[in-house]
Every structure is written in structure tokens, then in C-alpha cells.
Amino acid sequence: MTNRQIVLDRLPGADHLAAEHFALRQGERPTPGEGEVLLKTRYISLDAANRAWMQGATYRSALEGGQVMAGGSLSEVVESNVAHLKPGDLVFADIGWQEYGVAPGRRLEKLPDLKPETHLLSVFGIAGLTAYFGLLECGQPKAGETVVISAAAGSVGSIVGQIAKIKGCRVVGVAGGEEKGRWLTEELGFDEAVDYKATDFKRRLRAAVPDGIDVFFDNTGGDVFEACLFGMKNHGRIACCGAVSQYDGAAPPHGPRGIPGLIVTKRLTLRGFVVMDFADQNAKALADLQAWVKDGRLKVKEDIIDGLENLPSALIGLLNGENRGKRMVRV
Amino acid sequence: MTNRQIVLDRLPGADHLAAEHFALRQGERPTPGEGEVLLKTRYISLDAANRAWMQGATYRSALEGGQVMAGGSLSEVVESNVAHLKPGDLVFADIGWQEYGVAPGRRLEKLPDLKPETHLLSVFGIAGLTAYFGLLECGQPKAGETVVISAAAGSVGSIVGQIAKIKGCRVVGVAGGEEKGRWLTEELGFDEAVDYKATDFKRRLRAAVPDGIDVFFDNTGGDVFEACLFGMKNHGRIACCGAVSQYDGAAPPHGPRGIPGLIVTKRLTLRGFVVMDFADQNAKALADLQAWVKDGRLKVKEDIIDGLENLPSALIGLLNGENRGKRMVRV
């Protein structure tokens, strides 16, 4: 009746996240009380936001040293004290980096029976919905427009680019390294990829978008955000999804220049969003996503790592840009 | 047949704008050609944007050393070679800082006969329309919400705050000095004023908006923008109108922190705008503004300085926060 857990032993503060900030602990398997269910973790989702949660309060309260590391998971119901869930059902849970956890049943929803089940954590999960709403609601792309995506090889970015192609846009992905770039253009159908690690990144970006950017879907903030901001067309839209370049390490010495001057002169609309804001439109989004995957227009890239004990290095690697598509850990 | 002109003798670059950047010149009165009109300047509008035009291309091309200083004016038609304008008609013109100028008639529209005529440059001119559209279109204020305005004692800000009061909002103005603050609260009906020059500005701002900011109408950028950004409520709206704190002098060493992280977590919408974008809605806006002035709910503050030769110091003073309400120079 053991329960292996990975705790966030201490907060990294202004340091880069490292293995030493975590500790593997042997806990006890909890017992569900009234209205609760016992869950067994199958897959734990890794997201750059995990690191942002360590910086302070965001859309959830800040993580604290000593707690089981937080993270979303695809979990199986083992024992249920609620009517709408039975053993064997799969749910999306927020019980963190551990093998077993207890959660109130009213917050859990039985997930559809769908293969491969990992898609419930990637294209039909938070990543797919984030890409869908961020691009279509905040970006408002029109056919023929140019869409630029930062962290384009990541879980969200790789879906954003494909949806933008579906919508008839010209799509440029910003990602680290030539190999990721080739993957975006050759396998996912992006029109161009630009390597932000190249010393002449800004020149390359300008060459890739000679007429400017209509929609910028930003996952990174920082220098890429700044470069794209300067490249926006008038009345362009920037969907602010994340700021991964600013999560891991010391606070950046400065924010982007041209804020808010460029927002004014280019009449930009910047709109931050968190995917839960659009929950009432999830059904439509999922139907579209499923149809696009089914007919092959939307390719799913998952980066699955085995072993609870590998969670810290998997997250650290993600922050270093190791992954392509949706990274998760099989427990 | 002389024509006194003030030329922008040389660009200020990264220096603060000073009288030495201008020169008074004796030009010749021009002769209107076919389709043109000869205009005599009555009032020249002074706007912080005048300084921004010296930095580079904005929504108009950059100013150059040696040219007659650019600026909007209320001018009288002296000679007309077009059918829709006759001598004595008033127009809003873009002939710059000079007594006489020639302009193509097709770009000019006869202004209504309205007293005092200076209102055509303030509340019924660019300033009033900017306040109206920026607040109502970009800010989308609802009754009961808290609206914060930077450069609140300026030509645009002082109107924004009053319109926000008309719409039933709680209004907090940020302005420099206790005296401006008293004017905002005691004469214009703002609920509170906060002095951005106070050493404890951030604390005072927080105290003035304990529940956060729904709408921030930003004319200044810089530190005030940053402080308000941190004070925004989730789903707040920021109307980016200008960045006067960044126009005069060297480029700021850094932009605001929290960009774009806070835009994400607070789901902010930032939308830059230039008043001309809403030209098709001018009639409705002017009707509302005129009605509000007529019934006394909208007070008009104009800061009128005499003499073409005083244009440079009037602009420099405006950049230093000297003025209240709409500053203009009578020529």
C-alpha cells in the first residue's frame, strides 16, 4: 500500500530548476472519504506552467517547498464514493506527481473512451484546447494572413500552427534549432521555421515575414516576443499564451521595448487568456479537433517519458526546449 | 506678405526637447494653386504626440530637421480654389507651426459655427474624440467599475475621467502634483487623484484602488503603466492611447516588467488605437460630447497660450506636465 511521490523539496527561487529541488518520497496510499475517489496515476502532464507556479500566484496559488509537486494527470479511478464514477474510469486530475491520490468526486468528469488514451492529455486535453481557443478566439486569423508562433515545436505551438494551416494561413514557427525547424516544415506543414538560437534570428524572422505578422501566438515572451512585436502589422493580434522564457531563473532585467508605444501605433490588440475561460465552448472545440485528427489534417506529436522518478528531469528538459509536441510522463 | 514660421531646426535625438531645437523664420506667404486653399492659422494644437513624431515614423512619417514644425491647427480660409470652402470658413488643418499655409481643399472640411471656437480644437476636436473612443470602445467601462487614467489632467485624460463618471464609474486620475489632483477631484468630479511624483506613489495608487482596476486608460506608459498593470483585475481592459513618459529624452532603459506574463494571468486585453480608426463613428461621438457639454456634465478645460513664438516653450512645458486640459497656442 505504498505511494511513491515526488515532492518539491524547496523552491528554486531565482535559480534554474534542477533535480536537487525535488525529492522522491515514499508516502502512504490514501483512503477516500465521503464523496471522494481514489485515483491511480497513468500519465502526468508536463507543462512550462509547472515552473511558473513556483514563481508566485498565477491562476492558481503559488507552490510551496515540501508539497507534492503539482501537475495535471490522466488518472484511473480505483475506488469511488460517488455515483458518476466507477473503478476503471479515466479522469483528468490535479493530484500532482504521485502514484495515488484522493480527490473530491464532484470536480472529476469521466473522460471518453478513446485510443490512444494519451490523446486525452495532448490534443484533446489542455494543450489542444489552448491552441484552439488562443488562436481562433484571441488571434482571429483569416485565410491568407501570416501567423507566427513561438515555441512552435511545443505541445501547444505545434497544434496552433496546424490549425492555422487548416484555416488557410501562412504559418511561420519559431523554435530552437534546425532540426525542430525541419520537423515543423517537413512533417507538420508549416511554411517556414525560424531558429531563435541563431545569432541572426531577427534578420531571419524579418526575411520569413517580409510583409509583417497578422497574428502572433506567443508562448515565450522575452526576446522573441519583442522581435515579433516589432514585426507586427497594424491591427495585428497577439495571443498571449505564456512566457516560458521568463519562468526558469532570475527575473529578466527588462521587459520588451516598444511597450506600449508599439501597441498604440500599430493598434495592436493584446489579450491574455487562460484556457479555462472558454470552458463553455469546449464541446465545439473538441468536435473540431477530433474531426481534424480523424481526417489527418491535424497531426499529434506526443513525447512520452517513462517513470515517475524521471519527472524532474523531464520538466527541466522541457524548460530547456528538449521536447517536441506534448511531453508527458507515464507512471 | 510675410509668413512667420517656426522650423524644427534640428531633431532633439535622445536629448530633452529645448528651445534651441527650434528657430523662428520669416517665410513668404504661399499662393494657393488649383484645388488648393490659403489658410491663416488661428490656433495651433499642442500635443505630446508632437514629440513622438520626432522619434521616428509613427502613424505619420518622422519629422526631419529643417522642416516647418508639424502640428494640427484651427485655421481660417483666406483664399479658396475649391467650391466647398469660402473665405472665413474654419477648418482643421495640418499645415504646422506657421501663420499661413496652403493645403489641398479636398482634405479639408468646413467646421461647424460654434462658440467658443477653441472647442473645435479641444473637446470637439482630436482630444475629445480620442477620449471618447479610447474609453468607450477600447475600455468598455461598465457602471460601477473602477477606471484609472494616467496624465489625467491633460487634454485627453481630463475628458476621459468625466465621461467615465457620466457612465457611472469610479474614477481615479493619476497626475503630477497635489494641485492638479485637487482640480481633478474638486472641479471635474474625479473620485480620487494620485500624485505620480510622490515617493510612495505605488502605495497611494493601491490605496486608491483597493479592489483593483477594471479599465486603465494610459497616456503615459513607463512606471505609471507598470504600476497600473500590476493593479489590474482579471479581464481588465487597458486602452493604450499614448506613452508620453517615453517621448522626450533617451529611450527608457527597459520596458515594463510583467509583460506579457501579467497579460496572460490577468487575461488582459491591450488594444492600441489611433483616433482616426474610428472616423466613421465621429457623428455619434460628437453628438454625445455636445450634449454632455451643453447640460454641464462635461467640463472643458483649455490652456491657451498666446503667440507663435511661444510654441516651443509651450510644447516643452507640456512635456514637463505644465498644462491642465487642452493646451493650444493662439497665433
Interface residues (C-beta under 8 A of the other chain):
Chain A: A52 T58 Y59 D218 G221 F225 I238 C240 C241 G242 A243 Q246 A251 P252 P253 H254 G255 P256 R257 G258 I259 P260 G261 L262 I263 V264 T265 K266 R267 L268 T269 L270 R271 G272 F273 V274 D277
Chain B: A52 T58 Y59 D218 G221 F225 I238 C240 C241 G242 A243 Q246 A251 P252 P253 H254 G255 P256 R257 G258 I259 P260 G261 L262 I263 V264 T265 K266 R267 L268 T269 L270 R271 G272 F273 V274 D277
